[in-house]
Amino acid sequence: MRNLSLKAFWILFSDGGAKLFGFFTTIYLARTFGAESYGLIVLALSVMGICIWFSDLGIQTLATRAIAAASPENRTPARYFWLKVSLSLTVMLISAIAIWFILGGNPELRMLVLLFLMSLLPQSLQIQWYYNGTQDFKWITLSNWIQGSVYLGGLLMIVSSDDLNVVPVIYTLSMLAGAITLLVVYRGNQSLLKIPNISNWISDIRNSFYLGAGHFMAQSIILLPPIVISFFFSESDVGFYSVAFKLILVVMLADRMISTLLLANLSKMWLERPGDVQKQLLLVARWMLVLGSLGAIALFFLSSSIIPLLFGAGYSSSIIILKILCFFVPVTFLNSLYSYGLISFGKDREFMNATVIGGAGAILVMIAGGSSQILFMMVASVIIAELFITFSVHAQFKKVMTLNISRFVIFTVISLAASVLLGYFLPVHNLLVMVLTMAGFSVMIYGTGLLTTDDILWLKRRITK
């Protein structure tokens, strides 16, 4: 994992910038339209997310791995570029016809979804997978910042409370701006305009399908809750939930950064030095769980202050939702480790099997949570669903490699619960409680030997190397 600090900086700056713009966009949309109309936008984006999966089928992950593994002169990006474009055009046409009939009873939502579908084409033109594979993250950073500034800037200049349908149009234009940026700076050995040998596409789709199906089921935790909530509750509740989950996604930036580095670096290490992989993954796993727990503590104690500050008093219902959802963070951090581990090892079928089984169970759990007619039970079911997927992926992962972190996980969870419980009763300001609780948790982890001085020095070397 050479130059980890530089690569991590570009990923953090890239995803941090994208999430920063996305975060401000969420604040503006939520405040401008209110919980009900904002909930409609979230629903449309969730439906579009399902369509995005069909337009990708895991090609992006397959292409990233292929580019990372190949030498510069043997890379064939045009092969994946045209495949993604072809899939997107096909899905746009089929999805538009299906949505026209399926959402006929809700014309406002139908129009929003159809307009958001326009973004599938510019998304297919984005070649982030190429730069992820070459680990040249600075161009992804530039693209994300341009895309985010166009989206947020366009909303601020044009959109008011009466312009709901303008939102997906600006969104599509921002995607196009980001795609053009990556295409302009592309300097690969093979031209993207080169007509590929389409005979390879069948095998590509077959191989990527395992990855795509796995990612889709894993993403059900993000895509399906708004749909389930809209069915059992209301569009306003969708807005309340989505505001809270947006803050979860901001904290998950660290998970995204580590996972992006893992996919490229573990693929090479598995091929070149397989004996070193277990030790590295064990260290990463422990740190991911600790960092995820610290993120959960921060969200728990800041929720009552940050929700009204950012979104207004009208979103006070989001506070308790965020307090519940914060425990989602350490679970998904651990899930990412097992998932990207399987992908990096080339265990695509195992990854698909694990996430299909876990995802199917997760969907049932969330539907059961919604059918309770208690919103907080529905929110809690999202965490249980993520646990279900994590256990399923771990069952497949341990067939390849055993990390022996059960004791670490159990004691970290106990320390997290104890820290939050003790902090909850401290009669001081939320910010001070957060700091004291995070410090107490860190002392417990270090004092019990769960993390050692060697572990801390290892992380320091990885960051400063």
Buried (B, 14 or more C-beta within 10 A) or exposed (E): BEEBEEBBBBBBBBBBBBBBBBBBBBBBBBBBBBBEBBBBBBBBBBBBBBBBBBBBBBBBBBBBBBBBBBEEEEBBBBBBBBBBBBBBBEBBEEBBEEBEEEBEEBEBBBBBBBBBBBBBBBBBBBBBBBBBBBBBBBBBBBBBBBBBBBBBEBBEEEBEEEBBEBBBBBBBBBBBBBBBBBBEBBEBEBEBEEEBEEEEBEEBBEBBBBBBBBBBBBBBBBBBBBBBBBEBBBBBBBBBBBBBBBBBBBBBBBBBBBBBBBBBBBBEBBEEEEEEBEEBBBBBBBBBBBBBBBBBBBBBBBBBBBBBEBBBEBBEBBBBBBBBBBBBBBBBBBBBBBBBBBBBBBBBBBBBBBBBBBBBBBBEBBBBBBBEEBBEBBBBBBBBBBBBBBBBBBBBBEEBBEBEBEEBBEBBBEBBEBBBEBBEEBEEEBEEBBBBBBEBBBEBBBEEEBBEEEBEEBBEEBEEE
